[in-house]
Structure formats: C-alpha cells, structure tokens
Amino acid sequence: MSMVLYGIANCDTVKRARAWLVAAGAQVEFHDFKKAGLNAAQLDAWLASVGWERLLNRQGTTWRKLTDAQRAAVVDAASAKAVMLANPSVVKRPVVRWADGHVSVGFDAADWAARLKL
C-alpha cells in the first residue's frame, strides 16, 4: 500500500505538508478531493479510524459558511459524513493514509518524522 496525502492544493497546511514530504524524500501520491472528489467508502474508513470529531474542520471558512441549521444538525458520524460529502472543504486537512494503512489528520512534522523513521 502506498502513501496518499488527501487535501486541497491551495490549502496552506497542505502546501506545507507536501513541501515537508518532498524535503524528507517521501514518495507520496496527492489526491485533491476538491477536484477529484471525496469517496464515500474512503470517508467511512477515515471516520472509523479517526472519528468524525477529529475529521470535521469547524474552524474553516466552509464550516462558517454553512447555515446555523446545517451546523446544528451535525451531531454524529452519519450527519458529519453527509456534510463532508456535500462540502469536501469541511474535512480537516491534510488526511494521510500511511503505507502501513494508518490514517492521520493534520500536519505534525515530529509525528511524521517518526512515522518515516527520519
């Protein structure tokens, strides 16, 4: 299984993460889920691995643009999944599926260095 970084190309955190991986010499595939979409089965795997609370970005512009009713309706994994599929930009970025199958959310250089044994 190869390493895949999921995110949005113009996201500053994703840009930093990609640059860090290149500098570390990591071989990584990039999946822009704003352009290539967000697969429901993949999202289910992420939700099972990290939980909907960790995956849902409540700090971003996309979340703030949702109506009060849409935000209030997010109370569990199923409702969070529906919002994430309809608005992929509300997924916290980057999401990384490591070569060992583990999933992480967000950019943490120290954690990533340990994972890559740098």
N, C-alpha and C positions, 0 to 999 in steps of 0.2 A: 504494500500500500504506500502510495507516495504522499508527500506533504502537500496540503492545499490551504492557501490563505484565502478566506472569503471576506469580501468587503466591497467598498465603493472606491473607484480610482481617485476621485477628487477629495476624499476624506483625509484630513491632515494626519490623523493617527495611523491610518492605513499606509499613507506615504512613508511615514517614519518607520513603520514596521517592515515594509518592503525593502527600504534602503538598508535597514539593520540586517535583514536576512541576506541581502546581496553582499554586504560587507563581511558577513560571517561565512560566506561561501556556501550557504544552504541552497539546495535545489528545491524550489517550491513552485507549484502551479498557482496562478492567481485566478480567482473566479469573482468577477464583478457582478454581484447579484442585482444591481440596479439595471445593468444591461442584459445579462444572461438569465436573470430571473432567480427566484428562490424556490427550490423544490420542496414540496410538502413533506416528502419522506425524509429528506435531509434535515428539514426543520424539526421533524419528530425526533430524529436521532439526537440533535443538539438539545432539545428540550429534555429528553430523557437523561442526557449526560450532565448538563449544567443547570437545568431548571429554568423556568420561564422568568423568574425574578432577575436572574443574572443576565439573561439574554435580552431582555427588554430595556431599551435605552430611553429612560424617562427624562433625560437631561437635554436631548437634542431638539432641533428645530421641528422635525417631523412630528414628534410627540406633542409639542406645544401647539402645532397647527391643527391637531385633532380637536373635535368638539369636546365640550365638557362631558357630554353623554357618552361619546366614544371612549374617552379616558376612564370614566367611571365604570364602564362595562367590562374593563379588563380586571378580572378577579381570580382567574385560574389559568392553567396551561391552555385549555381549549380556546378561551376568549383571547388570550395573548397571541396564540397561533393565528387566529383569524385576522387580528390587527397586523401582525408581521407579514402575513401573506399578501394582504391588501396594500401594505405600506412597507416594503422591504427596508427602507431607510431607517425604520424604527428599531432595527436589530443593532445591538451594540457591536462595535467593530474594533479590531478585526476578530473574526472567528477563525481558528486554526484547527484543522484536523491533522494531527501529527502522524508521522509514518507508522507509529505503533497503534493508531486508531484513537488515541486520547484526543479530547476536544478541549480547547481553552478559548476564553473570551477576553479581549482586551490585549494591550501590548505591555508586557513586563519583561524588560531586557534581561534581568537577572534570572527569572524563571526560564526564559527562552534559552539563555546560555547554558543553563543546567540541563535542559532537555536535549540540546545539541551537543552536550559534553565539550563545551569550549573552555 
